[in-house]
Amino acid sequence: MKCLVVDDDPLTCDTVESFLQRIEGVDYCLKVNDGATALHLLAAERFDAVFLDLQLPGMDGVSLLKALPSNTPVVVISASAEFGAESYGFDVVDYLVKPLEFSRFAKAMVKLKGKQPVALDQAAARPDAFFLRDGNAIQRVDLTQLLYVEAQSNYASFVFEKSKPVMSLVSLRKLEAELPEGFIRIHRSYIVNEQRIRQIEGNQLHIGDSKLPIGQSYREALYQRLHVVN
C-alpha cells in the first residue's frame, strides 16, 4: 500500500508515518505540506491512501478534495469536526480529528483496506500489451519491450528496446491512467518502465541507450517507488 500524507504540521506527518509503520501491508509513506504539491503528485502517480488535512497553505484541503477524482481513497485529518458531515459528500473513507490516536487510526485503515481492489494473479493484473492509434492504423504496443514514453507537442512517442518508435496523438496524463502498474512518470515529458531502469546518476535516469532528465518535483516519488536505500 502506497500512502500520501498532506499536512503542513510536521508533527502530524510524523505521527501518521509512525502509525503506518505499525500497519501490515504499507510499503511506503510520502509526506508533503501543501495542496498544490499533493495534486501534482496525485496526477503523476496512484496512491492507495491519502491522509489529508483541511487547513493547508495555498490550495486548502477542501479545494483539493474537489479537484480529485471521485475514487481517490481519502482519509481526512482535521483539528475540527466541523466539516465532518460535509466531507462524506466527497466519498471520503473516514474523518479523523486531531490529536490522532492509534486505535482510531487503525479503524480507518481497516476501512481503507476494505476499499482496495481484490488482488488478481500477476499475469491478469499486468497486461503485456495494449492498442493505440498510429495515424490511420491501430498499433499494438508491447509493454514488455516498452522503455519509455516521451511527450512531443500534442503527441507521445513510444520508445522500445528492439523496434522503432511509435507516435500517437495522446497525452501523458491520459497514458498515466491507461498504463499498468510498473510505469512511473519521472518528468513532465517522460513516463518510464521501472523494470528497464539501468541507473540513476544525478538528475539523469539511464534506460536502454537513453539518458532522461528527472524532474525535481518527481524525484522523491521516484525514489520512494524504487525503494532507494540511502
TABEL-V734774 format. One line per field, one symbol per residue. phi: phi as a letter, one per 20 degrees, with the letter a starting at -180 (. if undefined). Layout:
phi: ???
//
This chain:
phi: .ddcddbeegffgffffffffedfneebcddcdbfffffffffebedebcdcfeecfmffffffgfeegfeffddfcbfcegegfffffemffacddfffcfffffffffffffeffffdfffffcfeabdbecmedddedeffdfeacdfcledcdeddfccffddbebeffffgfeffgodcedafdccceffdfeadcmecdebledddfdfgfdfffffffelfef
//
